[in-house]
Every structure is written in structure tokens, then in C-alpha cells.
Amino acid sequence: MNLLFNRTHVYNYNHPQEYVQHKLKYICNRRFEDFSVDLIGNVKSDGSFELTNKWGFTNTTWLENREAYMRGGLKYTNGKPAIVVRLRPNIIFTTLFYIGLLLLVLELCGIKILPLPQMAMRVSILAVWEIAVAIFIIKATSSLRNRFERLMQLN
């Protein structure tokens, strides 16, 4: 995991290339009303794919509206396919995390940000905020990865 909460995973697959591509297309081309797994996405002509949650938290096109995003592709090692995926959270949640971290550092340096009388209370509120946002980011990316692994039968 890096500073932007991006994670990369490599899955070695013991099936032929055609089977892996078929499974990826099956996941990405599921009907929208299929509620068995909450994933939507597309497969590009070069074999790469993008997946995300089916339901967003806002209905805008100019703003990222999903919790997490997955991009991946097929890579071949020793004639066997390996799936390389990169998970990233929504940039809004990452920004909220770093804004909260900046506010926490400013509070610790003595600059009063929150209108509360005690410094311990202000620092506690910001620390709880940071922990909550970090847990949400990790949960969002992990749940997307777990659904992908379950559909591709990688476990």
C-alpha cells in the first residue's frame, strides 16, 4: 500500500488464457439487475479490464462516485497467465484523509482549528476521524478485491 492507499496484487492462474479471458468477460458483462455480486466493469481489446462497485454514493458524471476502483490485466509468465490488479480508493476519501491529517498536525502544533476549549478533545476528535476514514478506505478496497477473487475463484 502506498501513500494514496493503492495496492497491487498478482494472481497466478493455472488455467489456459482463453478460460481467464472468458471469466473476465463474464464478470464484466453481467446484467445490471444481477444482484449476486456487486461489480460492474469492462474489458478492453488489449486484455486489460476495469471493475468497480455497482452502486455509487452520488449521481454525477464529473465526480468519482464509487468507493473503490480496480484496474488489471493479464501477464504471462512461463506460458501461464497471471492476473495483475491495482486497487485504489476514491480520490475524495483519500483527500479527506489527508485534510484530516493536516488538521491534526496543525492542532498538535498549537493552531486552534476546531472551536472546542480543550486541546485533548480536539485532537481526539481528529484522531477518531482519521482512523474512521482509513478503516473505510481499507474496507472499500478489500471488499472489491474479495468479490473479484470470489468470482474468479482465486481462493
C-alpha positions as CSV (number, residue, x, y, z in Angstrom):
1,M,0.0,0.0,0.0
2,N,1.4,3.4,-0.9
3,L,0.6,6.9,0.3
4,L,-2.5,7.1,-1.9
5,F,-3.8,3.7,-0.5
6,N,-3.2,2.0,-3.8
7,R,-2.5,-1.7,-3.6
8,T,-1.2,-4.1,-6.3
9,H,-1.9,-7.9,-6.3
10,V,-0.7,-10.6,-8.6
11,Y,-2.7,-13.8,-9.0
12,N,-1.1,-16.8,-10.7
13,Y,-3.8,-18.7,-12.6
14,N,-3.4,-22.4,-13.6
15,H,-5.9,-22.3,-16.4
16,P,-5.5,-21.5,-20.1
17,Q,-5.5,-18.0,-21.4
18,E,-8.9,-18.4,-23.1
19,Y,-10.5,-19.5,-19.8
20,V,-9.2,-16.5,-17.9
21,Q,-10.4,-14.1,-20.6
22,H,-13.8,-15.8,-20.7
23,K,-14.1,-15.4,-16.9
24,L,-13.2,-11.7,-17.0
25,K,-15.7,-11.1,-19.8
26,Y,-18.3,-12.9,-17.9
27,I,-17.8,-10.8,-14.8
28,C,-17.8,-7.5,-16.8
29,N,-20.7,-8.4,-19.0
30,R,-23.1,-9.4,-16.2
31,R,-26.6,-7.9,-16.5
32,F,-27.2,-4.8,-14.4
33,E,-30.1,-6.4,-12.5
34,D,-28.0,-9.4,-11.4
35,F,-27.5,-8.7,-7.7
36,S,-25.5,-11.8,-6.9
37,V,-22.2,-9.8,-7.0
38,D,-22.0,-6.1,-6.8
39,L,-19.5,-5.5,-9.6
40,I,-19.6,-3.7,-13.0
41,G,-16.8,-3.1,-15.4
42,N,-15.5,-3.5,-18.9
43,V,-12.8,-5.5,-20.7
44,K,-10.7,-3.6,-23.3
45,S,-9.4,-5.1,-26.5
46,D,-5.9,-5.4,-25.2
47,G,-7.0,-7.7,-22.4
48,S,-7.0,-5.1,-19.6
49,F,-10.1,-4.6,-17.5
50,E,-11.7,-2.2,-15.1
51,L,-14.0,-3.1,-12.2
52,T,-15.9,-1.1,-9.6
53,N,-18.9,-1.3,-7.3
54,K,-22.2,-1.3,-9.0
55,W,-23.8,1.4,-6.8
56,G,-22.2,4.8,-6.3
57,F,-22.8,7.3,-3.5
58,T,-23.7,10.2,-5.8
59,N,-25.2,10.5,-9.2
60,T,-22.7,12.8,-11.0
61,T,-20.6,12.2,-14.0
62,W,-17.9,14.8,-13.3
63,L,-17.1,13.4,-9.9
64,E,-15.9,9.9,-8.9
65,N,-18.9,8.2,-7.4
66,R,-17.7,4.8,-6.4
67,E,-16.0,3.7,-3.3
68,A,-13.1,1.9,-5.0
69,Y,-11.7,1.1,-8.4
70,M,-9.8,-1.9,-9.8
71,R,-7.7,-2.0,-12.9
72,G,-5.9,-5.0,-14.1
73,G,-4.6,-7.1,-17.0
74,L,-3.2,-10.4,-18.0
75,K,0.5,-11.0,-17.8
76,Y,2.2,-14.2,-18.9
77,T,5.0,-15.9,-17.0
78,N,6.3,-19.3,-18.1
79,G,3.4,-19.6,-20.5
80,K,0.8,-19.4,-17.7
81,P,-1.4,-16.4,-17.3
82,A,-1.2,-14.2,-14.2
83,I,-3.7,-11.5,-13.4
84,V,-2.2,-8.3,-12.1
85,V,-4.7,-5.9,-10.5
86,R,-4.3,-2.5,-8.9
87,L,-6.8,-1.3,-6.4
88,R,-7.4,2.3,-5.5
89,P,-9.9,4.1,-3.3
90,N,-12.0,7.1,-4.4
91,I,-9.8,10.2,-4.5
92,I,-12.4,12.1,-2.4
93,F,-11.8,9.7,0.5
94,T,-8.0,9.9,0.2
95,T,-8.3,13.7,0.1
96,L,-10.5,13.7,3.3
97,F,-7.9,11.5,5.0
98,Y,-5.0,13.9,4.2
99,I,-7.1,17.0,5.1
100,G,-7.9,15.4,8.4
101,L,-4.2,14.6,8.9
102,L,-3.2,18.2,8.1
103,L,-5.8,19.5,10.6
104,L,-4.5,17.0,13.2
105,V,-0.9,18.2,12.7
106,L,-2.0,21.9,13.0
107,E,-3.8,21.1,16.2
108,L,-0.7,19.4,17.6
109,C,1.4,22.4,16.7
110,G,-0.9,24.7,18.7
111,I,-3.0,26.2,15.9
112,K,-6.6,26.0,17.1
113,I,-8.8,24.7,14.2
114,L,-11.9,23.3,15.9
115,P,-14.0,25.5,18.2
116,L,-13.6,23.4,21.3
117,P,-11.9,24.6,24.5
118,Q,-9.7,21.7,25.3
119,M,-6.8,20.6,23.0
120,A,-7.2,16.9,24.1
121,M,-10.8,16.9,22.9
122,R,-9.9,18.5,19.5
123,V,-7.0,16.1,18.9
124,S,-9.2,13.1,20.0
125,I,-11.9,14.1,17.5
126,L,-9.5,14.4,14.7
127,A,-7.7,11.2,15.5
128,V,-11.0,9.3,15.6
129,W,-11.9,10.9,12.2
130,E,-8.5,9.7,10.7
131,I,-9.0,6.2,12.0
132,A,-12.6,6.0,10.7
133,V,-11.6,7.3,7.2
134,A,-8.6,4.9,7.0
135,I,-10.8,1.9,8.0
136,F,-13.4,2.9,5.4
137,I,-10.7,3.2,2.7
138,I,-9.2,-0.2,3.5
139,K,-12.6,-1.9,3.8
140,A,-13.7,-0.5,0.4
141,T,-10.7,-1.7,-1.5
142,S,-10.6,-5.0,0.4
143,S,-14.3,-5.8,-0.3
144,L,-13.8,-5.1,-4.0
145,R,-10.8,-7.4,-4.1
146,N,-12.7,-10.1,-2.2
147,R,-15.6,-10.0,-4.6
148,F,-13.2,-10.2,-7.6
149,E,-11.4,-13.2,-6.0
150,R,-14.7,-15.0,-5.3
151,L,-15.9,-14.5,-8.9
152,M,-12.6,-15.6,-10.5
153,Q,-12.3,-18.5,-8.0
154,L,-8.8,-17.4,-6.9
155,N,-9.1,-18.6,-3.3
